[in-house]
Amino acid sequence: MVFENSGIEKVVIPQGSLQEIMNHNGCVLGGSWDYERMTFDYKYEIPEGIYYLRFPGYAVDGDVGSNNATLQLMDPYMGKHYYPTGIEYGSDEVFPERIVEHAINKIRTISKELTQIIEA
């Protein structure tokens, strides 16, 4: 499930500022990065399964590994984790309404905070 037109996909932000906002909102980077890309995850563990709301971005300048990148964010998306194969993002996945609503609110909150940092 892709959350299009959230406003996040238009954001270009320094890596340090992005890291601070995402951590503040419960999103973790973990091992989801390389020298050109980063993905922050918000994990949902509910009886129906494990789901991830993901916020991807790629470096338009600098190096993620050196913590000096400027990142262009992309549309957030959600997937369901299946053991042992990993996360599936297919259009046939069913997402519980309560986590979709929570994800939309989380995206709005993060989008608002990103906008405040950029406009400051």
Buried (B, 14 or more C-beta within 10 A) or exposed (E): BEBEEBBBBBBBBBBEBBBEBBEEBEBEBEEBBEEBBBBBBBBBEEEEBBBBBBBBBBBEEBEBEEEEBBBBBBBBBBBBBEEEEEBEEEEEBEBBEEBBEBBBEBBBEBBEBBBEBEEE
